[in-house]
Amino acid sequence: MSKKKIAISIGDINGIGIELALRSHESVKALCDPIYCINKKLLQRASELLEIPIPSDFALYETYKDFKIKPGKISKKSGFFSYQSFLDAINLVMHKEADGVCTLPINKESWKKAGIDYVGHTDMLRDIFKQDAIMMLGCEKMYVALFTEHIPLKKVAKQIKTESLYRFFDNFYKSETPQKVAVLGLNPHAGDNGVLGDEEKKITKAIKKINTKLNQQIFEGPFVPDTIFTPNARKNFKYFVAMYHDQGLAPLKALYFEEGINVSLGLPIKRTSVDHGTAFDIAYKQSELVSSVSYLNAIKKLL
C-alpha cells in the first residue's frame, strides 16, 4: 500500500523548523512521503549552519527566494519565505500532488514586516477557501477548539452570539463527529447565573439549538472554566470548546505541551501544524530542547 504524500511548509527559516525537518526525516519518511517546500540553496545553507547533512531522499518543491539566514532573528525576508512555503504546500494539495499539509512554525511579526495581512496560517486558509476554518489544538488525550482566536481579550465578549456559536458547533461536529463536547463559559464561575455576566445565556441557547438539530446531547455546558480541566472532569471529555485563546490553550499546554498539535477543521484540505513557535532562542544551537514530538504527531494526524 502506497504511503500518503505530505507537503511540509518549512516555516520561518530563522527558527527551528528546518532543524526539525532535517533531524526527523527518517521518522517522517517511515510514515509518509514528505515533500519539503524549500529551495536547494536555502536548504544547503541551513544544513551547513546546523552541521546536519541533507538526506539523499529529501524531496523538494523549489519554493522561491534565496537570502541570508539569520538564526533567531525577526526578518522580512524570512517572513515572506515562510508565507510562500505555506502557499506552495497548499497548492500541492489543491493540485492533487499531495494528500495533506503539515506546517512548521512561522513568526507573526516577520509576516507583518513582510507586509502579509494575515495573522497566521488559519486566517490565510479561511481567505483562500472562503470557509470558516476552526482552529483545534491538542493531542489524542485532549483537544481544544477555539471559538475566538487571535483577537484582543476586550473584543471577545462582543463575539459571543448565539447564532455564531451554533454555526461553530455545527461545523465542529461535522468535522470531528465527537460523542461529547464540553463547552466553556466565558466568565468566572460561568457567570454565576448572571451575577458575573450574561454571555452564558447565549452559549446555553446555542448548545440547546445544536443538540436539537443533532437529536443528541453532544454539547454540554457552559462549564466553569477553572474547574473543567481538573483530572476528574477531564475523565468525561476528550473535546472542549473554549471561548478565547488562552482560556483553552493555557491548560492544554500545561498538560500536554510537547504532544500538542494544531489542526484546521472545516476545510476541503487536511492541514496540521506543530503547536509551538519558532523558538528563536534555541534556533541553530543544536539544543537538546528541540523536540520532534509535536511535529511527528502532526504528521500522524494526516494519515
N, C-alpha and C positions, 0 to 999 in steps of 0.2 A: 504494500500500500504506500503510495507516494506521500511525502510529507507536505504540509502546507507551506506556502511561501509567505514570509512575513517581511514587510517593508519596515525598516528601522530608521527613524529620523534621529540624527546624531545629537541634536540639541545644541547647546552653546559649547562651541569647541574650546573655550577657555575654562570650562568646568570639567566635571568628572565623567561626562557621558562617553567620550571616546575611550577613556581608560576602561570603563565598564564593558564597552563593546569588544575591545581587544582581549581583555582578560577572560571574558565569559564566552568567547566564540565557540570553544569546544563544547561547552554545556548547551549553548543555544542551538548549534547545528545538530545536536543529538535529538532535539525536539522538533526542529523545523528547518526550512531552507531560508536563511536570512539574506536580505538584500539591504545593504547599508547605503544610505543616501549621503555620500561624501565623495569628494574627488581625490584622485591619486596624490596630488601634491600636498593637500592638507593632511591626508592620512599618513603620508611619509613623514611629514614634519612632526606630527603628533607622536608617531612611533619613535622617532629619534629622541624627542624630549622625554618621553616616558621610558625609553630604553626597553620597549616591548616590541618584539619582531611582528611583522604583519603575517598572519597565516596565509598559506598559499591559496586557500579556497575562500578567501574573504571577498565575497561577491559585491561589486559596487554598482550603484547607479550614480553617474557622474553629476553630482549637484554643483551648479555654477559657483564661481568665485574662488579666488586664491588670495590669501592675505597672511600677515604675520600673526601667529598665535601668541597671545599674551596671557599666560596662565593666571587664573584668579582675578582677571580684570573685566570690568564692565566695558563693553565695546560696541560701537555702532556696527562695525563690520561683522563681528561675531553674532550680533543680534539678527542682522539681516540674513546671514547664512543659516542660522537655526530655523528661521521662518521659511526659507527656501527649501531646506531639507525636509521640513514637515509637509510643505506643499507638494514636493516631489513624491513623498511617500503616499500621500492621499491620491495623487494622480495614478500611481502604480496600481492601487486597488481599484480605482474607478475604471481603469482600462484593462481590468482582469489580469494584470501581470503579477498581482499579489493578492493574498486572501485576507490580510488584515494589516493594521498599522500599530507598531509599538514605538512610543516616543520616549526619548531620553530628555533630561531636564533642560528647559530654557531659562533665561534670565529676563524677567519682565522689564526691568529698567533698560536692558540692552535693546529690547524690542522698541521701547519708547524712543530711545536715542536714534534708532534706525528709521523712525517715522512710521512704524507699524501701529495701526489704530487699535488692534485687538489687545485685550488684557492678557489673553493666554490662548492655549490650544482650543479650549471648549468654545470660547466666543468665536474663534475663527471657523470652527466646524459648523456652528449654528448659521453663520453668514453664508458659507459655501453651500450648505444643503437646505437652507431656509426651513429648518426644523428646530424644535425646542429640545435640544440635546440636554440630557440630565447628567450631572457630574456625580458619580458614585465612587466612593473610596473605601478601601478595606481589604480584607482577606477572607478566606473560606470560613473563618470563625465568626466574622462580624463585618457587615457592610453598612456604610452610612451614605445616604443620598442627601444632597444639599438642595433645599428649596431656593434659597438665595446663595450667591457665591461671593464674587469679588466686588462687593459694594460696601460703602461706609455703613457702620453699625446704625447710625442715626436714620438711615433710609429704610431699614429692614421692616419696621412696623407698618409702614405705608404699603409694603408689598404683600402683606398678609390679607388676601382677599379670597373669599370662598370659592369663586369660580376658577381663579388661578390655581389654587391648591387642588381643586377637584381635577383639573386637566393634568396637573403634575402627577397626582396619584394614579390617574388613568394611564398615562404614558409609562409610568414606572412599572405598573402591574403588567402591561403588555410586553415590556422588555424582559422582566425577570420572573414573572408569574410566581411570586412568593406565596407561601402558605400563611404567614403572619408578618405584619409590619408594625413596629412601634413608632408612633408619631409624637414628636416632642412638642410641648407648649413653647411659647415664646418667652413668657415672663417667669420670674421667680415663683416657685410653688404652682406653676401653670396657671397663674393669675389669681389663685385663691378665690374662685367664684366671682371674679370681677373686682375684687379689692385691689389687686395689683395690676390691673389691665384687662381689657375685654377682647383682645385678639383671639383668645382661646375659643370664644363663641363662634367665630368664623371658621376656625380649624375644626371644631366639632361638627359644624354643618357640612363641611367638605367631606369629613370622614363618613358621616351618615349617607351622604349622596353617593359616594363611590361604592360603599358597601351595598347599597340598594341596587345599584347598577350591576354589581358582580353577583348579587344574591348570595353573598357570603360575608362573614365578619373577618375580612382580611386585614383591614387597617384598624388599629386600636389606639386610644388616647383621647385627647392630648395628655401625655405623661409629664410629670415633674422632671425637668432636665437634669437636676443634680442627683437624682436617685435612680433613674432608669438604667444607668450604666454600672450599677453595683453588680457584684458577682451573681447574686440571687436573681436579680431582674434579667440579666443577660442570658440566663439559662432558658428563658422563654422566647427569646427573639434572636434571629440572625440578622434581620434587616431593620434599619432605623431611618427615619426621615427627620433631619434637623432643619430648623427654620433659618439658621445662618451658619456661616463658615466655621467659626471657632467653636460654636456650640457642639458641633458634631466631631470636628477633627481634633480638638484638644484631648478628649477621652480616647479616641481611636489611636492617636499617635502615642499616647501614654501607655496604651496596652500592647499595640502591635506595630510599632514604628518601622522595624526592618521589613516585616512581611507585607505591609500595605501596598496597594496599587491604586491607580486611578482608572476608572472605566467610563467611557462615554456611551450612554444609553440613548435609544430613540433615534438612531441614525441608520442610513442604508449601508454603512460600512462598519466593520468592527475596529475599534480603537482602544488601546490600553496604554498606560504610561506608568513609569515609576512614581511612587508617592514621596519624592524628596526633591530637593533643589539641586542647584549646580555645585554646591559645596566648594565655592571658590577658595575657602581657607585651606583645603587639603588637596586641591587640584594639582596634578603633575608632581606631587610629593611622594608618590608611591606609599601612601599612608595605609596602615592596617585598618583604618576606619572606613575605607571604601568597601561597601558591601554590595554583593550582587543579588541578594535575596529578593528584593523588590523587583528588580529587573527580570529575573527568571520567573517570578510569579506572574508578572505582566505578560510575558511570552506564553506561559501555560494557559492563561485565561483566554487566549485567542485560538486555542487548538480544539 
